[in-house]
Protein backbone atom coordinates (compact mmCIF):
# COMPACT_ATOMS: atom_id res chain seq x y z
CA UNK A 1 0.00 0.00 0.00
CA UNK A 2 1.36 3.38 -1.03
CA UNK A 3 1.60 5.95 1.73
CA UNK A 4 -0.10 9.18 0.72
CA UNK A 5 0.01 12.49 2.51
CA UNK A 6 -2.47 15.24 1.64
CA UNK A 7 -0.99 18.73 1.81
CA UNK A 8 -2.89 21.57 3.43
CA UNK A 9 -2.92 23.32 0.07
CA UNK A 10 -4.59 20.34 -1.63
CA UNK A 11 -7.19 20.15 1.13
CA UNK A 12 -7.88 23.88 0.87
CA UNK A 13 -8.14 23.69 -2.92
CA UNK A 14 -10.52 20.72 -2.70
CA UNK A 15 -12.73 22.65 -0.27
CA UNK A 16 -12.91 25.53 -2.75
CA UNK A 17 -13.45 23.55 -5.94
CA UNK A 18 -15.07 20.25 -4.99
CA UNK A 19 -17.04 20.91 -1.81
CA UNK A 20 -20.38 20.41 -3.58
CA UNK A 21 -19.22 17.11 -5.03
CA UNK A 22 -17.93 15.83 -1.69
CA UNK A 23 -21.18 16.76 0.09
CA UNK A 24 -23.23 15.06 -2.62
CA UNK A 25 -21.15 11.86 -2.86
CA UNK A 26 -20.20 11.26 0.76
CA UNK A 27 -22.04 13.42 3.29
CA UNK A 28 -21.12 11.00 6.12
CA UNK A 29 -17.38 11.12 5.35
CA UNK A 30 -15.05 13.99 6.18
CA UNK A 31 -13.49 16.07 3.41
CA UNK A 32 -9.96 14.94 4.27
CA UNK A 33 -10.99 11.26 4.24
CA UNK A 34 -12.82 11.65 0.94
CA UNK A 35 -9.86 13.44 -0.65
CA UNK A 36 -7.37 10.88 0.67
CA UNK A 37 -9.48 8.01 -0.69
CA UNK A 38 -9.81 9.68 -4.10
CA UNK A 39 -6.06 10.42 -4.15
CA UNK A 40 -5.28 6.81 -3.26
CA UNK A 41 -7.42 5.52 -6.13
CA UNK A 42 -5.93 8.10 -8.51
CA UNK A 43 -2.38 7.15 -7.50
CA UNK A 44 -2.92 3.64 -8.87
CA UNK A 45 -2.53 5.14 -12.38
CA UNK A 46 0.17 7.73 -11.75
CA UNK A 47 2.19 8.84 -14.76
CA UNK A 48 5.80 9.95 -15.02
CA UNK A 49 4.83 13.61 -14.66
CA UNK A 50 3.00 12.81 -11.37
CA UNK A 51 -0.32 14.18 -12.62
CA UNK A 52 -3.38 11.95 -12.72
CA UNK A 53 -6.88 12.70 -13.89
CA UNK A 54 -9.38 10.60 -11.99
CA UNK A 55 -13.16 11.07 -12.08
CA UNK A 56 -12.82 14.56 -13.52
CA UNK A 57 -10.30 15.80 -10.94
CA UNK A 58 -6.62 16.35 -11.65
CA UNK A 59 -4.36 15.21 -8.84
CA UNK A 60 -0.81 16.53 -8.70
CA UNK A 61 1.59 14.42 -6.66
CA UNK A 62 5.18 14.79 -5.57
CA UNK A 63 7.29 11.80 -4.65
CA UNK A 64 9.25 11.92 -1.42
CA UNK A 65 11.07 8.68 -0.84
CA UNK A 66 8.45 5.91 -0.77
CA UNK A 67 5.65 8.35 -0.03
CA UNK A 68 3.44 10.34 -2.35
CA UNK A 69 2.37 13.84 -1.38
CA UNK A 70 -0.79 15.22 -2.91
CA UNK A 71 0.30 18.76 -3.70
CA UNK A 72 -2.87 20.17 -5.28
CA UNK A 73 -6.05 19.32 -7.11
CA UNK A 74 -7.82 21.10 -9.95
mmCIF file of the C-alpha atoms, coordinates in Angstrom:
data_MODEL
# 
_entry.id   MODEL 
# 
loop_
_atom_site.group_PDB 
_atom_site.id 
_atom_site.type_symbol 
_atom_site.label_atom_id 
_atom_site.label_alt_id 
_atom_site.label_comp_id 
_atom_site.label_asym_id 
_atom_site.label_entity_id 
_atom_site.label_seq_id 
_atom_site.pdbx_PDB_ins_code 
_atom_site.Cartn_x 
_atom_site.Cartn_y 
_atom_site.Cartn_z 
_atom_site.occupancy 
_atom_site.B_iso_or_equiv 
_atom_site.pdbx_formal_charge 
_atom_site.auth_seq_id 
_atom_site.auth_comp_id 
_atom_site.auth_asym_id 
_atom_site.auth_atom_id 
_atom_site.pdbx_PDB_model_num 
ATOM 1  C CA . UNK A 1 1  ? 0.000   0.000  0.000   1.00 0.00 ? 1  UNK A CA 1 
ATOM 2  C CA . UNK A 1 2  ? 1.359   3.378  -1.025  1.00 0.00 ? 2  UNK A CA 1 
ATOM 3  C CA . UNK A 1 3  ? 1.601   5.954  1.726   1.00 0.00 ? 3  UNK A CA 1 
ATOM 4  C CA . UNK A 1 4  ? -0.098  9.177  0.717   1.00 0.00 ? 4  UNK A CA 1 
ATOM 5  C CA . UNK A 1 5  ? 0.005   12.494 2.508   1.00 0.00 ? 5  UNK A CA 1 
ATOM 6  C CA . UNK A 1 6  ? -2.475  15.237 1.638   1.00 0.00 ? 6  UNK A CA 1 
ATOM 7  C CA . UNK A 1 7  ? -0.989  18.733 1.809   1.00 0.00 ? 7  UNK A CA 1 
ATOM 8  C CA . UNK A 1 8  ? -2.892  21.575 3.431   1.00 0.00 ? 8  UNK A CA 1 
ATOM 9  C CA . UNK A 1 9  ? -2.921  23.318 0.065   1.00 0.00 ? 9  UNK A CA 1 
ATOM 10 C CA . UNK A 1 10 ? -4.588  20.338 -1.627  1.00 0.00 ? 10 UNK A CA 1 
ATOM 11 C CA . UNK A 1 11 ? -7.194  20.146 1.135   1.00 0.00 ? 11 UNK A CA 1 
ATOM 12 C CA . UNK A 1 12 ? -7.883  23.875 0.870   1.00 0.00 ? 12 UNK A CA 1 
ATOM 13 C CA . UNK A 1 13 ? -8.138  23.685 -2.925  1.00 0.00 ? 13 UNK A CA 1 
ATOM 14 C CA . UNK A 1 14 ? -10.517 20.722 -2.700  1.00 0.00 ? 14 UNK A CA 1 
ATOM 15 C CA . UNK A 1 15 ? -12.728 22.646 -0.269  1.00 0.00 ? 15 UNK A CA 1 
ATOM 16 C CA . UNK A 1 16 ? -12.911 25.529 -2.753  1.00 0.00 ? 16 UNK A CA 1 
ATOM 17 C CA . UNK A 1 17 ? -13.450 23.553 -5.937  1.00 0.00 ? 17 UNK A CA 1 
ATOM 18 C CA . UNK A 1 18 ? -15.071 20.246 -4.988  1.00 0.00 ? 18 UNK A CA 1 
ATOM 19 C CA . UNK A 1 19 ? -17.040 20.913 -1.809  1.00 0.00 ? 19 UNK A CA 1 
ATOM 20 C CA . UNK A 1 20 ? -20.384 20.414 -3.576  1.00 0.00 ? 20 UNK A CA 1 
ATOM 21 C CA . UNK A 1 21 ? -19.224 17.113 -5.031  1.00 0.00 ? 21 UNK A CA 1 
ATOM 22 C CA . UNK A 1 22 ? -17.934 15.831 -1.695  1.00 0.00 ? 22 UNK A CA 1 
ATOM 23 C CA . UNK A 1 23 ? -21.178 16.757 0.091   1.00 0.00 ? 23 UNK A CA 1 
ATOM 24 C CA . UNK A 1 24 ? -23.230 15.060 -2.623  1.00 0.00 ? 24 UNK A CA 1 
ATOM 25 C CA . UNK A 1 25 ? -21.153 11.864 -2.860  1.00 0.00 ? 25 UNK A CA 1 
ATOM 26 C CA . UNK A 1 26 ? -20.197 11.262 0.762   1.00 0.00 ? 26 UNK A CA 1 
ATOM 27 C CA . UNK A 1 27 ? -22.036 13.418 3.293   1.00 0.00 ? 27 UNK A CA 1 
ATOM 28 C CA . UNK A 1 28 ? -21.117 11.000 6.116   1.00 0.00 ? 28 UNK A CA 1 
ATOM 29 C CA . UNK A 1 29 ? -17.379 11.120 5.345   1.00 0.00 ? 29 UNK A CA 1 
ATOM 30 C CA . UNK A 1 30 ? -15.054 13.991 6.178   1.00 0.00 ? 30 UNK A CA 1 
ATOM 31 C CA . UNK A 1 31 ? -13.494 16.067 3.408   1.00 0.00 ? 31 UNK A CA 1 
ATOM 32 C CA . UNK A 1 32 ? -9.956  14.937 4.268   1.00 0.00 ? 32 UNK A CA 1 
ATOM 33 C CA . UNK A 1 33 ? -10.987 11.261 4.239   1.00 0.00 ? 33 UNK A CA 1 
ATOM 34 C CA . UNK A 1 34 ? -12.816 11.652 0.940   1.00 0.00 ? 34 UNK A CA 1 
ATOM 35 C CA . UNK A 1 35 ? -9.858  13.440 -0.654  1.00 0.00 ? 35 UNK A CA 1 
ATOM 36 C CA . UNK A 1 36 ? -7.372  10.884 0.674   1.00 0.00 ? 36 UNK A CA 1 
ATOM 37 C CA . UNK A 1 37 ? -9.480  8.005  -0.692  1.00 0.00 ? 37 UNK A CA 1 
ATOM 38 C CA . UNK A 1 38 ? -9.809  9.681  -4.095  1.00 0.00 ? 38 UNK A CA 1 
ATOM 39 C CA . UNK A 1 39 ? -6.060  10.420 -4.147  1.00 0.00 ? 39 UNK A CA 1 
ATOM 40 C CA . UNK A 1 40 ? -5.277  6.815  -3.262  1.00 0.00 ? 40 UNK A CA 1 
ATOM 41 C CA . UNK A 1 41 ? -7.421  5.518  -6.127  1.00 0.00 ? 41 UNK A CA 1 
ATOM 42 C CA . UNK A 1 42 ? -5.926  8.099  -8.507  1.00 0.00 ? 42 UNK A CA 1 
ATOM 43 C CA . UNK A 1 43 ? -2.379  7.154  -7.496  1.00 0.00 ? 43 UNK A CA 1 
ATOM 44 C CA . UNK A 1 44 ? -2.919  3.641  -8.865  1.00 0.00 ? 44 UNK A CA 1 
ATOM 45 C CA . UNK A 1 45 ? -2.532  5.139  -12.380 1.00 0.00 ? 45 UNK A CA 1 
ATOM 46 C CA . UNK A 1 46 ? 0.172   7.726  -11.753 1.00 0.00 ? 46 UNK A CA 1 
ATOM 47 C CA . UNK A 1 47 ? 2.193   8.840  -14.761 1.00 0.00 ? 47 UNK A CA 1 
ATOM 48 C CA . UNK A 1 48 ? 5.803   9.945  -15.022 1.00 0.00 ? 48 UNK A CA 1 
ATOM 49 C CA . UNK A 1 49 ? 4.834   13.611 -14.657 1.00 0.00 ? 49 UNK A CA 1 
ATOM 50 C CA . UNK A 1 50 ? 3.004   12.812 -11.369 1.00 0.00 ? 50 UNK A CA 1 
ATOM 51 C CA . UNK A 1 51 ? -0.319  14.180 -12.620 1.00 0.00 ? 51 UNK A CA 1 
ATOM 52 C CA . UNK A 1 52 ? -3.378  11.948 -12.722 1.00 0.00 ? 52 UNK A CA 1 
ATOM 53 C CA . UNK A 1 53 ? -6.883  12.702 -13.894 1.00 0.00 ? 53 UNK A CA 1 
ATOM 54 C CA . UNK A 1 54 ? -9.375  10.603 -11.986 1.00 0.00 ? 54 UNK A CA 1 
ATOM 55 C CA . UNK A 1 55 ? -13.158 11.068 -12.082 1.00 0.00 ? 55 UNK A CA 1 
ATOM 56 C CA . UNK A 1 56 ? -12.816 14.565 -13.519 1.00 0.00 ? 56 UNK A CA 1 
ATOM 57 C CA . UNK A 1 57 ? -10.300 15.798 -10.937 1.00 0.00 ? 57 UNK A CA 1 
ATOM 58 C CA . UNK A 1 58 ? -6.617  16.351 -11.651 1.00 0.00 ? 58 UNK A CA 1 
ATOM 59 C CA . UNK A 1 59 ? -4.356  15.207 -8.840  1.00 0.00 ? 59 UNK A CA 1 
ATOM 60 C CA . UNK A 1 60 ? -0.805  16.531 -8.700  1.00 0.00 ? 60 UNK A CA 1 
ATOM 61 C CA . UNK A 1 61 ? 1.590   14.415 -6.655  1.00 0.00 ? 61 UNK A CA 1 
ATOM 62 C CA . UNK A 1 62 ? 5.184   14.790 -5.574  1.00 0.00 ? 62 UNK A CA 1 
ATOM 63 C CA . UNK A 1 63 ? 7.290   11.799 -4.649  1.00 0.00 ? 63 UNK A CA 1 
ATOM 64 C CA . UNK A 1 64 ? 9.247   11.918 -1.418  1.00 0.00 ? 64 UNK A CA 1 
ATOM 65 C CA . UNK A 1 65 ? 11.067  8.675  -0.841  1.00 0.00 ? 65 UNK A CA 1 
ATOM 66 C CA . UNK A 1 66 ? 8.454   5.906  -0.767  1.00 0.00 ? 66 UNK A CA 1 
ATOM 67 C CA . UNK A 1 67 ? 5.654   8.346  -0.025  1.00 0.00 ? 67 UNK A CA 1 
ATOM 68 C CA . UNK A 1 68 ? 3.436   10.340 -2.353  1.00 0.00 ? 68 UNK A CA 1 
ATOM 69 C CA . UNK A 1 69 ? 2.371   13.839 -1.378  1.00 0.00 ? 69 UNK A CA 1 
ATOM 70 C CA . UNK A 1 70 ? -0.789  15.215 -2.914  1.00 0.00 ? 70 UNK A CA 1 
ATOM 71 C CA . UNK A 1 71 ? 0.296   18.756 -3.702  1.00 0.00 ? 71 UNK A CA 1 
ATOM 72 C CA . UNK A 1 72 ? -2.868  20.166 -5.281  1.00 0.00 ? 72 UNK A CA 1 
ATOM 73 C CA . UNK A 1 73 ? -6.049  19.319 -7.115  1.00 0.00 ? 73 UNK A CA 1 
ATOM 74 C CA . UNK A 1 74 ? -7.815  21.103 -9.954  1.00 0.00 ? 74 UNK A CA 1 
# 
